[in-house]
Amino acid sequence: MIVRLEQGLQLKNPLLQEIKANYSHYFSDVKRYVHLSRYLSKFDINDDEIAYLALHLMAAAEKYRDLNKPKVLLICATGYGSAQLLNNRLEKEFGKQLNIIGIKGYYEIDDAALNGVDIIISTIDLSTQVFKIPVVQVSVFLTENDIKKLGHFLNNLNDNSRQLSSVTTKDATNSQSTNYFDQFTDVSRFKIWRVPTDREDVLNQLSDMLLTDEPAEFKQELLDQIDQRELLSAITFNDVIAVPHPARAMSKVPKIAIGVIPAGLKWSNSYPNIKLVFLLSPSYLNNQGLMAITQTIVHLVDNTTQQADLLVTKNFSDFRQKFILFMKGGKSK
C-alpha cells in the first residue's frame, strides 16, 4: 500500500460497503489512526484503502481472541469415544469462546496437566476435590441445562477474568453461609500455633480433630489419602495457603479442621512458609454446602489483605466472624 501511495495509485475495494455496514468500528478506528500517523497522514488515502487496512485489523483481532480464549481441560471417566462426543459438542456450542487443550481421565490429573488451564469441564463429580481453577460439571451429552450453565459461567468469566464462583451449586445466601461454616467446623476443630511447628505436627493434630464418629483406622487412612491426593496435583494454593484433603471421600459427614500458623511452616521446598491450613474431609454421602466453603478458600488465594487479617485472628470466634464476612462478599474492618 505504501508503494502504491508513493506512486499515486490507490485500489478499489469490493468489500468497502460491507465493511462500512457491518464492521464500522474497525473502519473508523483505522481511519482515525491513519490520520494520526506521521507518515501516512501525508497522503490523501481513500476509503477503499482504509477498508483494506481494516481487514488486517479484523484478522489480528480474531487471532487475539483465539489466543486469549479460556483454556479448557476436559475430564471424563468413560472412554475416548464419549470424551470426543463431549469435545465435539463443546466445539459446536462454545468454539468461539473456549480453547479445549486436552482430554484426561481423573487419575491422569496432575500439575503438568493443569499447567496453563483456566477451566476444568468434567463429567465426573469433583465436588470433593479442591482445585485452584474453577470446575464446571456437565453431562457427556452436554444437555440444554449444561449449555445454559456453562454459558452463564462464561458470561461471569468475561465480566471478571478472575471470577471463580462455582456453577455446580447455587450461590449461598447470607444465612446459608453461616450455617455451612458452622456445619463443618467449630472451636474444637481450630488451632492457632503460637510456637514453631512443622507439616507433620499440623496434619497430625488437625486430623485428630476429625475423628468423631469415625472408625479407628480413619486417621491413618486419611493421612494416606492426603498423600495420594498431593501426588495428583498441588494442594498448596499459594505461598500461604494449603488445603490438604483425601483423594476420595471418607467421612460420614463433611468436616473441616483449620490451622493458623502466623510464623509459617515448611510444607515443602517449594512452599517454605505456609500459614493457613484448611484440612478438608468430604463425606461419601452428602456434601451440600461444602463447595461454598471451598470456593471461598479459592477466592482467598488472591486476596492478600484478607489473608493477613485472618493471620492476626485472636481466637476461633474472631476467625469465624472474618471468614463468614468474606464468604458473604464483605470485608473485615
N, C-alpha and C positions, 0 to 999 in steps of 0.2 A: 504494500500500500504506500509506503514511504517513497519507494522508487517511482510509483505512478504519480504521486503528488508532486514530486520534484520535476516530473516531466509534463505536468499539466494535464494528466489523464485521470479520469475517475470512472469507475464501473457502475453499471446499473445493477440493482439487486432485486431479483424477482420475489424475494421474501419480505421486502420492505413493509408492505401494508399489513401483512400478517404479524410481523414483529411489533409494529406500532400498535396494533389492535390487541394482541394477546400478551405481549411482553414489554409493555410501555415503560415499566420501571427500569428494566435493563437498558432500554434505548435511551431514556432520559439521563440515566447515570453516566453512560458512555459519552453522551453529548456534552454533559456538564464538565466531565474531567478532561475531555479533549480541549475544551476552551481554557482549562487551567494549565495545560501542558505548555511549557515554554517553547517547545519545538513545533508541536502540531498546531498550536494556536496561530501560527504564522500563515497557515493555509486556510482557504475557504472550503471546508470539507462538506460535501453534500450528505443528505440523509441516507443515501444508498450505501456509502462507505461507512457511515456511522452504524448502520444495521449490520454490516459485515463484522465490525468490531464487537457489536452486541452479541453476535453468535459465539464468539470466542469467550466472552464473559459468561454467557449462559452455560457453555460447556465446562468452564472452570468451576462454576457454582455447583453443577451436577457432580463433578468429581469430588469437590469438597464435601458435599453431602454424603457421598458414598464412603469417604474416608472417615467421616465423623458420625456415622450411624452407630448406635449402641451395638457392641459385640456380644453375641449370644452363644452360650454353650447349652446344647440340648442334653438332658439326662433322661435316658429311657431304660426301663427294666426288661423289656421284651426284646425281640430280635431285631436284626438290621432292617428287615422289611418294614416293620411297623415304625421304626425310627425314621426311615425315609418317607413314609406316608406323612408323618407329622412335619418333617422338614419341608416337604413339597407344599403342604397346606399353609405352613407359615410363610413360605416364599410367595405364595399366591396372595395371601391376605395382608402380609406386612413386609413384603420385599423391599418397598421403598423406605421403610422405617427401621429395619433390622438388618444386621450383618451376621449371619449364622456361621460361626467359625469352626464348629466341631460338634460331634456327637459322642457321648460317653455313657458307659454304664455306671451305676452307683459306685462300684468298687474300683472304678478307674479314676475317680475324682481325686486329684492331688494338687499340690501347689502349682506344678507345671501346667496342668490342665486349666487351672483357674487364672493363670497369668494373662493379664490383658482383657479378661472377661468383664463385661459390665452388668450382664443379667444372666441368671440361670433360668431356663424354662424346663420344667421337669414333669414327667408323667408319674413320678413317684412322690409320695408324701414325704417331704423333707422337713416337716414342722418340728421334728425332734432334733434337728441339726441346726447349727448356727453358722452362717457364713457372713463374710464381710460385704458381700454383694447381695442384691435383692433376688428372691426366688419367686417365680410365678409357676403355680401348679396348674396343668391343663390335662385334658384327656388326649390320648394318642390320636383321636379323631378330630380334635380341635372343634368342639361344638360351638354353637352360636353364643352360648353363655361364656365360653372360653374367649371367643373373639372380642366380646364386649368387655370382659375383664381385662384382657391384655391391652385393648385399645385405651381403656381408662387409665391403666398403669402408664402407658407410653405418653399419654397426654400430660400426666403429672410429671413424668420424667422430662418432657420438653419444657414445662413450666419452671422446673427446678432440676438442674442436672445432677444434684446430689439428693434428690428425693428418694428415700429408701423405705417409704411406707409399705407395709405388707399388703398384698392384694389377695391373700388367701383367707383372710378373716376380715370381718367388719371392724371399722375403727371403734375403739373402746370409748365409751362415754366417760365423763369425769368420775362418776361413782364406780363404774366398772374398773377403771384404772386402779382405784384404791382397793377394791375387792380382789382384783387379780394379784396385786402385790402382797396383800395380807394372806391370800390363799396359799401362796407358795413359800413364804418366808416369815420369820418373826425374830424376836430378840434372841431366841435360842439357836438361831442359825446365822448369827452375825458375830464377827470379832474384829477388833482393831489391834494390830500388832504394834506394841509400843517399844519392843526390843528387836534387835536384828533376828531375822529368820531366813528360812530357805524354802524352796519349792516343795520338797518332801514334807516338811513340817506343816505347811499351809494346807496342802492337799490332804494330809492325814487328819488334821483337826477339822477341816471343813467336811470331809466325808463322814466323820464321826457324827456330825450334826444331822446327817440324813438317814440314820439307821432306824428311826422309829418305824415300827410295824413292818420291818423287813427281815428276811431270814439271816441266819448267822453268817453265811458266805457272801452276803451282799456287798460288804465294804471292799473286799479284795477283788471281787468281780468288777465292781465299779471302777476301781483304780486301773485294772487291766483293760477295761473297755475305754477308759480315757486315753491310755497309751495307744490303743488301736486307732482311736479317732484321730489322734495327733499324727499318726503315720499317714492318714489320708490327706489331710491339709491342715494348715496352721490353725491353732486355737488361740494364738496371741493376735489380737486385733490391731494393736498399735504398740508403741513403746511403753504404754502404761497399763493397758487392759488385757487380761487373759480371761477366756471363757471356756474352761475345761468342761467337757461333757462326754458321755459314753457314745460309742459308735452305734449302739442300739438302745432303745428304751428299756428301762429295768424296773422302775419304781411302780408301786401300786397307784400312787398319786404323784403328780409332778411336784418337785421340791427344788428350792434354790438356797444355797449357803453362800454368804458374802464375806469376803475378807478384805480389809483395808490395811495396807502396809505403807504408811507415809514415807518411810525411809527407803522403800523399794527392796526387791529381792531379785536374785539372778534366776530367771526362768530357763534361759539357755544362753549360749554365747552370743546369739543374735539379739536377745532381749534381756539385758542385764539389770533392768530397773523397773520391773512390773510392780504396780502399786495398788491396782484394783483387780480382785479375782472374784468372778461370779461362777460358782460351781453349780451346774445345772444337772438335774436328774429327771428327764422326762418320764411320763407314765406310759406303760404299754397298753393302757385302757383309754384314757381321755386326757387331752392336753389343752382343753379350751382355755383361752386367755394367755397361754404361755408365749405365743407369738407376740402379743402386745409387749411383754417384758423384754423378749429378746430383741425386738426391733428398737426399743428404747435404748438398749445397750449399743446397738449398731449406730444409732444416731449420736450416742455419747462419744463414739470414737473420734468424731470430727469436732467436738465441742471442748476445747481445752479449758475454757473458763469453767464449765460445769464440772469437768474432771477435777480441777483444782479445788472447787468448792466442796466436792464430796470427800476429798482427801483431808480436809481440815474438820471433817464432821466430828462431833463430840461424843456421840453415842448412837445407838440404833434408832431412837426416835428422831434424832436430828437427820440421820441419813435417810430414813424413810420419808420424812417430810420433803427433803430436797429431791429425792428420786421421783416421787409421785408428782411433784410440781413439774419437773422436767418431762415426765411421761405425758402430762396433760398439755404440754406445749408452753409452759410458763418458764420463768427464770427466777432463780434464787436471788434473794436480796443481798 
